[in-house]
Amino acid sequence: MRTVKTVVKLREEPQLRSPALIAAWPGMGYVATGAAGYLKDALQAKELGDLTSFEFFEPTGVVVERGAVRAPRPPRNKFYYWRNPGQGNDLLIFLGDVQPTTKGYQYANIILDVAIKLGVSRVYTCAATPASIHHRERPKVLAVPNHPNLSQLLRGYNVVLLEEGHIGGMNGLLIGAARARRIEGVCLLGEIPYYAVGIPNPKASKAVLQVLAKMLDIEVDLSELDFLAKQTEEELEQLARSSEQMAQLVASLEYEEDGLEEEVAGVEHSLEEEFKMRRRLERLFRQAERDRSKITDLKVELDRSGLFQEYEDRFLNLFRKGNQ
């Protein structure tokens, strides 16, 4: 049996000034990768190297290209760096294409090995937190340090300290691994609406980046995130209108004459079923983004629900991402 090998390939070992590590993986609302990826592009961070391995990513299918099966490839996991022209910290940025499917703690420590080698003393991650807010509202940013000593520092940045809860995935696990190695860490979480956890949320990414930029004392033009937020608004408005219309119909029927109980019950049941169906579709979209073998299941469900046309662009985008 062939031995699985994990390889970290760095093109160079730059001398960085008190660098901070910013790491992100896909998650709800794509808040983390939206923030870190935007920051990488805005600062024109230089590619440093990558982490290549199947040890943490178990292939569950293959891609067919030009009539033939392509050999499985590990996801892209890249390091970037940026030298601050001012007095602030330099940056080391790590972007993962997908969350690891196994040995996440070991995976986190490999990233920390590189960070420590380059002199990193603090780690930042980002995530989303579903909340009872409307998509037109300005999202709050919650913060979680990996040591109580950082709490006072965070209070100066207009964030809400999360006292109890859970941070799923690598965006939480990395700062936990950092604490075990006595490295300071902070996770910033942007609020997103409960009804839109599967839709990219540039507004939440912007809120997180505004706090992060202040903490790092760097200037970043966030105007493009405003543009992206407006593009997303239409899809969120459509979801909100659908939910509101169904709720209003149910409410109005409650004031009608006696004998409409069955009709009200039917509408309530339809609302509940639509919610479950859309939640199921969001789950399948997330699975298909990580595992292309799930695309068939997603297509079957879209056809069964009669919503393929509504989701067609997003469905076809799965293939575009796979061919990048």
KEPAPA-503779 format. One record per residue: residue in one letter; x, y, z of N, C-alpha, C in turn. Coordinates in steps of 0.05 Angstrom, whole numbers, padded with zeros to 5 digits, always signed. Example, Ala and Ser with C-alpha at 12.3 -4.5 7.8 and 13.67 -1.06 7.14 Angstrom:
# residues 2
A+00264-00114+00156+00246-00090+00156+00264-00066+00156S+00257-00045+00142+00273-00021+00143+00258+00001+00157
# end
This chain:
# residues 324
M+00017-00024+00000+00000+00000+00000+00018+00025+00000R+00011+00044-00018+00028+00067-00020+00024+00086+00004T+00046+00096+00015+00046+00113+00038+00035+00141+00030V+00016+00151+00046+00006+00178+00041+00026+00198+00051K+00032+00218+00035+00052+00238+00043+00041+00266+00043T+00046+00280+00064+00038+00308+00066+00062+00326+00059V+00058+00344+00040+00080+00360+00031+00073+00390+00033V+00090+00405+00047+00087+00434+00047+00110+00446+00030K+00102+00457+00007+00122+00468-00011+00122+00498-00010L+00144+00510+00000+00146+00539+00001+00166+00548-00020R+00159+00568-00036+00177+00578-00057+00201+00593-00045E+00197+00604-00021+00218+00619-00008+00211+00620+00022E+00229+00630+00038+00225+00634+00066+00229+00664+00072P+00209+00680+00067+00212+00709+00069+00217+00718+00098Q+00232+00739+00101+00236+00751+00128+00213+00770+00132L+00194+00763+00150+00171+00779+00155+00172+00793+00182R+00159+00817+00184+00160+00832+00209+00136+00827+00226S+00140+00813+00248+00118+00806+00267+00092+00798+00252P+00094+00778+00235+00071+00771+00218+00047+00760+00235A+00024+00766+00225-00001+00754+00236-00011+00734+00214L-00021+00711+00223-00033+00692+00205-00063+00696+00203I-00073+00697+00179-00102+00698+00174-00108+00673+00158A-00125+00656+00168-00131+00630+00155-00161+00628+00151A-00170+00616+00129-00198+00613+00124-00205+00589+00107W-00228+00578+00112-00239+00556+00096-00269+00562+00091P-00280+00549+00071-00309+00553+00065-00326+00545+00089G-00348+00560+00092-00367+00555+00114-00393+00569+00108M-00410+00571+00127-00436+00584+00123-00433+00612+00112G-00448+00619+00092-00448+00645+00080-00421+00653+00067Y-00403+00634+00066-00376+00639+00054-00364+00664+00066V-00370+00669+00092-00360+00693+00105-00330+00693+00108A-00319+00670+00116-00290+00668+00121-00274+00671+00095T-00280+00654+00075-00265+00656+00050-00271+00682+00036G-00295+00692+00039-00301+00718+00027-00284+00740+00038A-00279+00740+00065-00263+00761+00077-00233+00757+00071A-00223+00733+00077-00194+00728+00073-00186+00729+00044G-00203+00718+00026-00197+00719-00002-00197+00747-00013Y-00216+00763-00004-00217+00791-00013-00192+00806-00003L-00185+00801+00022-00161+00815+00033-00136+00807+00017K-00133+00782+00010-00110+00772-00005-00109+00787-00032D-00132+00789-00046-00133+00802-00072-00128+00832-00069A-00141+00845-00049-00139+00874-00046-00110+00882-00040L-00096+00867-00024-00069+00873-00017-00048+00863-00037Q-00058+00847-00057-00041+00835-00077-00019+00819-00063A-00028+00802-00044-00009+00785-00030+00004+00766-00049K+00029+00759-00043+00045+00743-00061+00042+00713-00053E+00038+00696-00073+00036+00668-00067+00063+00657-00057L+00061+00642-00034+00084+00632-00021+00088+00602-00025G+00067+00587-00026+00069+00558-00029+00043+00544-00023D+00044+00518-00021+00019+00504-00016+00023+00479+00001L+00001+00469+00011+00001+00445+00027-00014+00424+00011T+00000+00403+00003-00011+00383-00015-00012+00356-00001S-00037+00344+00000-00039+00318+00013-00067+00307+00008F-00069+00280+00005-00095+00267+00006-00100+00256+00035E-00081+00260+00053-00084+00249+00079-00108+00260+00094F-00115+00285+00088-00136+00299+00102-00161+00302+00085F-00160+00293+00060-00182+00297+00041-00187+00271+00026E-00207+00257+00034-00213+00230+00022-00229+00234-00004P-00218+00227-00027-00233+00230-00052-00257+00211-00052T-00280+00221-00060-00305+00205-00060-00316+00202-00088G-00302+00212-00108-00311+00210-00136-00289+00221-00154V-00295+00221-00180-00275+00231-00199-00290+00249-00219V-00274+00265-00233-00284+00284-00253-00279+00273-00280V-00299+00276-00298-00296+00267-00325-00291+00292-00342E-00269+00292-00357-00262+00314-00375-00255+00303-00403R-00268+00315-00423-00262+00307-00451-00266+00277-00455G-00286+00266-00443-00293+00238-00447-00276+00218-00431A-00260+00227-00412-00244+00209-00396-00242+00218-00367V-00238+00199-00350-00236+00204-00321-00209+00218-00315R-00210+00239-00300-00186+00252-00291-00177+00241-00264A-00151+00237-00260-00141+00227-00235-00149+00247-00213P-00157+00236-00189-00164+00254-00167-00141+00273-00160R-00147+00297-00153-00127+00316-00144-00135+00327-00117P-00115+00331-00100-00121+00342-00073-00130+00371-00076P-00146+00381-00058-00156+00409-00059-00132+00428-00057R-00137+00452-00066-00117+00473-00064-00117+00485-00036N-00093+00486-00024-00089+00498+00002-00064+00515+00001K-00068+00541-00002-00045+00558-00009-00038+00578+00013F-00012+00583+00015-00002+00604+00032+00005+00629+00015Y+00000+00652+00026+00007+00678+00013+00020+00695+00035Y+00036+00715+00026+00046+00734+00046+00045+00762+00035W+00045+00781+00053+00044+00810+00046+00061+00826+00065R+00078+00843+00054+00095+00860+00071+00081+00887+00074N+00077+00894+00099+00063+00919+00105+00082+00943+00100P+00074+00961+00083+00092+00985+00077+00093+01004+00100G+00073+01001+00119+00073+01019+00142+00087+01007+00166Q+00077+01014+00190+00089+01005+00214+00076+00980+00226G+00054+00971+00214+00039+00948+00224+00051+00921+00218N+00037+00900+00225+00046+00873+00221+00046+00866+00191D+00066+00849+00183+00064+00836+00157+00043+00814+00161L+00034+00802+00138+00013+00782+00139+00021+00756+00125L+00013+00734+00137+00014+00708+00125-00015+00699+00122I-00023+00692+00098-00051+00685+00093-00052+00656+00083F-00071+00641+00094-00075+00613+00085-00104+00610+00077L-00108+00600+00052-00134+00596+00041-00138+00566+00034G-00157+00553+00045-00163+00525+00038-00188+00524+00021D-00187+00507+00000-00210+00504-00017-00234+00491-00004V-00228+00470+00013-00249+00456+00027-00240+00449+00055Q-00259+00443+00072-00252+00433+00099-00241+00405+00097P-00221+00398+00113-00211+00371+00113-00232+00351+00123T-00232+00327+00113-00252+00307+00120-00243+00290+00143T-00217+00292+00150-00206+00275+00172-00181+00288+00183K-00173+00282+00208-00148+00291+00220-00145+00321+00220G-00167+00335+00226-00166+00364+00225-00146+00377+00244Y-00143+00365+00268-00124+00376+00287-00095+00373+00277Q-00089+00351+00265-00062+00347+00254-00057+00367+00231Y-00078+00370+00215-00077+00389+00192-00072+00418+00202A-00086+00425+00224-00082+00452+00236-00053+00455+00245N-00042+00435+00257-00014+00437+00268+00007+00439+00246I+00001+00428+00223+00020+00431+00200+00020+00460+00191I-00003+00472+00191-00005+00501+00184+00009+00518+00204L+00006+00511+00230+00019+00526+00251+00050+00522+00250D+00059+00498+00241+00088+00494+00238+00099+00515+00219V+00086+00519+00197+00095+00539+00177+00094+00567+00190A+00071+00573+00203+00068+00599+00215+00090+00605+00236I+00096+00586+00253+00117+00590+00273+00144+00594+00260K+00149+00579+00239+00175+00581+00225+00179+00609+00214L+00157+00622+00206+00159+00649+00195+00154+00671+00215G+00152+00663+00241+00151+00683+00262+00124+00693+00271V+00103+00679+00263+00076+00687+00270+00072+00686+00300S+00060+00707+00312+00054+00707+00340+00024+00708+00346R+00008+00713+00326-00021+00714+00330-00036+00703+00306V-00057+00688+00310-00073+00675+00289-00101+00687+00289Y-00111+00693+00265-00138+00703+00262-00153+00684+00243T-00177+00677+00250-00195+00662+00232-00222+00677+00231C-00238+00670+00212-00265+00683+00209-00286+00661+00206A-00310+00667+00213-00332+00648+00210-00358+00664+00209A-00380+00649+00206-00407+00660+00206-00422+00651+00230T-00441+00667+00239-00459+00659+00260-00487+00666+00252P-00505+00646+00248-00532+00651+00241-00547+00666+00263A-00563+00686+00255-00577+00703+00275-00604+00711+00264S-00621+00719+00283-00648+00728+00275-00647+00757+00266I-00634+00761+00243-00633+00788+00231-00643+00787+00203H-00651+00811+00193-00659+00813+00165-00634+00819+00149H-00634+00811+00123-00611+00815+00107-00605+00845+00102R-00624+00862+00107-00619+00891+00103-00605+00903+00127E-00605+00889+00150-00593+00899+00174-00562+00897+00172R-00549+00915+00187-00520+00914+00188-00512+00892+00208P-00497+00872+00199-00490+00850+00216-00471+00858+00238K-00475+00846+00262-00455+00850+00283-00432+00831+00279V-00410+00837+00292-00387+00819+00292-00382+00809+00320L-00382+00782+00323-00376+00770+00348-00347+00762+00348A-00335+00760+00371-00307+00753+00373-00302+00733+00395V-00283+00714+00390-00276+00694+00409-00245+00693+00410P-00233+00700+00433-00204+00696+00435-00197+00668+00445N-00173+00659+00441-00166+00633+00452-00152+00635+00479H-00152+00660+00490-00141+00664+00517-00156+00688+00529P-00164+00686+00555-00179+00708+00568-00164+00734+00567N-00137+00734+00566-00122+00759+00566-00128+00776+00542L-00138+00764+00520-00144+00780+00496-00172+00793+00497S-00188+00786+00516-00215+00797+00518-00216+00827+00520Q-00199+00838+00537-00198+00867+00540-00190+00881+00514L-00171+00870+00500-00162+00881+00474-00186+00882+00455L-00201+00860+00454-00223+00858+00434-00246+00878+00440R-00249+00885+00465-00271+00904+00473-00267+00931+00460G-00243+00937+00451-00238+00963+00439-00244+00964+00409Y-00255+00943+00398-00260+00942+00370-00289+00938+00362N-00307+00946+00379-00336+00945+00373-00346+00918+00365V-00338+00898+00380-00347+00870+00375-00362+00860+00400V-00377+00839+00396-00392+00826+00418-00376+00801+00425L-00368+00799+00450-00353+00775+00458-00372+00752+00462L-00367+00730+00449-00383+00706+00451-00375+00691+00477E-00394+00689+00495-00389+00677+00521-00392+00647+00521E-00411+00637+00506-00416+00608+00504-00423+00601+00475G-00416+00577+00467-00424+00569+00440-00405+00549+00428H-00405+00547+00402-00389+00527+00388-00380+00539+00361I-00355+00535+00353-00346+00543+00327-00338+00518+00312G-00353+00511+00292-00348+00486+00277-00327+00490+00256G-00314+00468+00249-00295+00468+00227-00268+00479+00234M-00252+00482+00214-00224+00491+00217-00222+00520+00227N-00242+00537+00220-00241+00565+00229-00241+00567+00259G-00252+00546+00273-00250+00546+00302-00227+00529+00312L-00223+00506+00299-00203+00487+00308-00175+00498+00307L-00169+00515+00288-00142+00526+00285-00134+00543+00309I-00153+00560+00319-00145+00576+00342-00144+00559+00368G-00159+00537+00368-00156+00518+00390-00129+00505+00390A-00120+00497+00367-00093+00485+00364-00072+00505+00371A-00077+00530+00363-00058+00552+00369-00055+00556+00400R-00077+00554+00414-00075+00558+00443-00058+00536+00455A-00062+00511+00446-00046+00489+00456-00016+00493+00452R-00009+00510+00432+00019+00516+00427+00027+00544+00436R+00010+00555+00453+00015+00581+00466+00018+00604+00445I+00001+00603+00425+00000+00624+00405-00027+00638+00407E-00027+00664+00409-00052+00679+00411-00069+00675+00386G-00095+00674+00391-00114+00670+00368-00140+00683+00373V-00153+00692+00351-00179+00705+00352-00195+00696+00329C-00220+00689+00334-00239+00683+00312-00260+00705+00312L-00264+00717+00289-00285+00737+00285-00308+00725+00269L-00332+00729+00280-00356+00716+00268-00375+00738+00259G-00382+00738+00233-00402+00757+00223-00430+00745+00223E-00449+00761+00231-00477+00751+00232-00488+00748+00204I-00503+00727+00199-00518+00723+00174-00546+00714+00181P-00566+00720+00164-00594+00711+00170-00597+00681+00170Y-00614+00671+00188-00619+00642+00189-00627+00631+00162Y-00644+00647+00147-00656+00637+00122-00637+00639+00098A-00612+00647+00103-00594+00651+00080-00566+00640+00086V-00564+00618+00101-00538+00608+00109-00523+00596+00086G-00537+00588+00064-00523+00576+00042-00516+00595+00019I-00522+00621+00024-00517+00641+00003-00493+00658+00011P-00475+00664-00007-00452+00681-00001-00461+00708+00011N-00449+00716+00032-00458+00741+00046-00435+00761+00047P-00431+00776+00026-00409+00796+00026-00412+00817+00047K-00437+00823+00056-00441+00843+00077-00428+00834+00103A-00432+00808+00109-00420+00798+00134-00389+00796+00131S-00380+00789+00107-00350+00789+00103-00339+00817+00106K-00353+00837+00097-00343+00864+00100-00342+00872+00129A-00363+00866+00144-00364+00873+00173-00340+00860+00187V-00334+00835+00181-00311+00821+00193-00285+00835+00185L-00283+00842+00159-00258+00854+00149-00253+00882+00161Q-00275+00896+00166-00271+00923+00178-00259+00920+00206V-00267+00901+00222-00256+00897+00248-00227+00887+00245L-00223+00868+00228-00196+00856+00224-00176+00877+00215A-00184+00895+00197-00166+00916+00187-00158+00935+00209K-00177+00941+00227-00171+00958+00250-00151+00945+00269M-00156+00919+00274-00138+00905+00292-00110+00903+00281L-00108+00900+00255-00081+00898+00242-00070+00925+00234D-00085+00946+00237-00077+00973+00230-00068+00974+00201I-00086+00964+00183-00081+00966+00154-00106+00979+00141E-00101+00991+00118-00123+01003+00103-00130+00986+00079V-00156+00980+00076-00165+00963+00054-00190+00976+00042D-00190+00979+00016-00213+00989+00001-00234+00967+00000L-00257+00971+00013-00278+00951+00015-00301+00957-00004S-00298+00976-00022-00320+00984-00040-00330+00961-00058E-00312+00943-00066-00320+00921-00083-00338+00902-00068L-00334+00899-00041-00352+00882-00026-00380+00894-00024D-00382+00921-00025-00408+00934-00026-00422+00927-00052F-00407+00927-00074-00419+00920-00100-00428+00891-00100L-00412+00873-00089-00420+00845-00087-00444+00841-00070A-00446+00857-00048-00469+00855-00030-00495+00862-00045K-00493+00883-00062-00517+00891-00077-00525+00869-00097Q-00506+00856-00109-00512+00834-00127-00527+00811-00113T-00519+00806-00088-00531+00785-00073-00558+00792-00063E-00563+00818-00060-00588+00828-00048-00613+00817-00062E-00612+00816-00089-00636+00807-00104-00644+00779-00096E-00625+00761-00094-00631+00734-00086-00642+00732-00058L-00630+00748-00040-00640+00748-00012-00668+00760-00011E-00673+00781-00027-00699+00794-00027-00720+00774-00037Q-00713+00758-00057-00732+00738-00067-00739+00717-00046L-00718+00708-00031-00723+00689-00009-00741+00702+00013A-00734+00727+00019-00749+00740+00040-00778+00745+00032R-00783+00753+00007-00810+00758-00003-00826+00732-00002S-00814+00710-00010-00828+00684-00010-00837+00677+00018S-00819+00680+00037-00825+00674+00065-00847+00692+00076E-00844+00718+00070-00863+00738+00081-00891+00734+00069Q-00892+00728+00043-00918+00724+00030-00933+00700+00042M-00918+00679+00046-00930+00655+00058-00940+00661+00086A-00924+00675+00101-00931+00682+00129-00956+00700+00130Q-00957+00720+00111-00980+00738+00110-01005+00723+00102L-01003+00704+00084-01026+00689+00076-01037+00673+00099V-01020+00660+00114-01028+00645+00138-01042+00663+00158A-01030+00687+00163-01041+00706+00182-01068+00716+00174S-01072+00721+00148-01097+00732+00139-01119+00711+00141L-01112+00686+00136-01132+00665+00138-01142+00661+00166E-01126+00668+00186-01135+00665+00214-01158+00683+00221Y-01163+00704+00205-01185+00723+00211-01209+00717+00194E-01208+00697+00177-01231+00691+00160-01252+00677+00176E-01275+00671+00163-01297+00658+00177-01290+00630+00186D-01306+00620+00204-01302+00593+00213-01304+00573+00190G-01291+00551+00192-01292+00531+00171-01268+00531+00153L-01248+00550+00159-01224+00551+00142-01200+00539+00156E-01205+00525+00178-01183+00513+00193-01166+00495+00176E-01180+00479+00159-01164+00460+00142-01147+00475+00122E-01158+00497+00112-01142+00513+00092-01118+00525+00105V-01122+00536+00129-01099+00547+00144-01078+00526+00149A-01087+00503+00158-01069+00481+00164-01053+00473+00139G-01067+00474+00116-01054+00466+00091-01032+00486+00084V-01038+00512+00087-01018+00533+00081-00994+00530+00100E-01000+00526+00126-00978+00523+00145-00960+00499+00138H-00974+00478+00130-00959+00454+00122-00941+00460+00098S-00953+00475+00078-00937+00482+00054-00913+00499+00061L-00917+00518+00080-00895+00535+00088-00873+00518+00101E-00881+00500+00118-00862+00483+00132-00847+00465+00112E-00862+00454+00093-00849+00437+00073-00830+00452+00055E-00838+00477+00048-00820+00493+00031-00794+00500+00046F-00797+00506+00071-00773+00512+00087-00755+00488+00088K-00766+00464+00094-00750+00440+00095-00737+00434+00068M-00752+00438+00047-00742+00432+00020-00718+00450+00013R-00721+00476+00019-00699+00495+00013-00675+00490+00031R-00680+00482+00056-00658+00476+00073-00643+00451+00063R-00659+00431+00053-00647+00407+00041-00630+00414+00016L-00640+00432+00000-00625+00440-00024-00599+00454-00017E-00600+00472+00004-00576+00485+00012-00555+00466+00022R-00565+00445+00036-00546+00425+00046-00533+00410+00023L-00549+00403+00003-00539+00389-00020-00520+00406-00037F-00525+00432-00039-00507+00450-00053-00480+00450-00039R-00480+00452-00012-00455+00452+00003-00440+00426-00001Q-00454+00404-00001-00442+00378-00005-00430+00376-00033A-00445+00386-00052-00435+00384-00080-00411+00401-00085E-00409+00423-00070-00385+00440-00073-00360+00426-00063R-00363+00409-00043-00341+00394-00032-00336+00368-00046D-00357+00356-00056-00356+00329-00068-00373+00328-00093R-00360+00328-00116-00374+00330-00141-00392+00306-00147S-00387+00284-00133-00405+00261-00137-00433+00265-00127K-00436+00286-00110-00463+00293-00099-00479+00310-00119I-00467+00318-00141-00482+00336-00160-00506+00321-00171T-00504+00295-00176-00527+00280-00186-00550+00281-00167D-00544+00276-00141-00565+00277-00121-00578+00305-00120L-00562+00326-00123-00572+00353-00123-00591+00357-00147K-00583+00348-00171-00599+00352-00195-00626+00337-00192V-00626+00313-00181-00650+00298-00177-00669+00314-00158E-00658+00325-00137-00675+00339-00118-00685+00365-00129L-00669+00379-00145-00678+00404-00159-00701+00398-00178D-00699+00376-00193-00720+00369-00211-00746+00360-00196R-00742+00345-00175-00765+00336-00159-00780+00359-00147S-00765+00379-00138-00778+00402-00124-00789+00422-00144G-00782+00420-00170-00791+00439-00189-00777+00466-00188L-00753+00467-00175-00739+00492-00171-00713+00494-00187F-00710+00476-00206-00684+00476-00221-00680+00503-00235Q-00701+00514-00247-00698+00540-00261-00689+00562-00242E-00700+00562-00218-00692+00583-00199-00663+00581-00191Y-00653+00556-00188-00626+00551-00179-00607+00545-00202E-00616+00548-00227-00600+00538-00250-00572+00551-00251D-00570+00577-00248-00544+00590-00250-00525+00580-00228R-00536+00577-00205-00519+00568-00183-00510+00539-00187F-00528+00523-00198-00522+00495-00204-00500+00493-00225L-00503+00508-00247-00483+00508-00268-00456+00518-00259N-00457+00536-00239-00432+00547-00229-00415+00526-00215L-00427+00504-00206-00412+00482-00194-00393+00470-00214F-00401+00469-00239-00384+00458-00260-00362+00478-00268R-00369+00504-00267-00348+00523-00273-00326+00523-00252K-00334+00520-00226-00314+00519-00205-00297+00495-00208G-00309+00472-00216-00294+00448-00218-00274+00448-00241N-00278+00466-00260-00260+00467-00283-00239+00489-00281Q-00239+00503-00258-00220+00525-00255-00192+00513-00249
# end
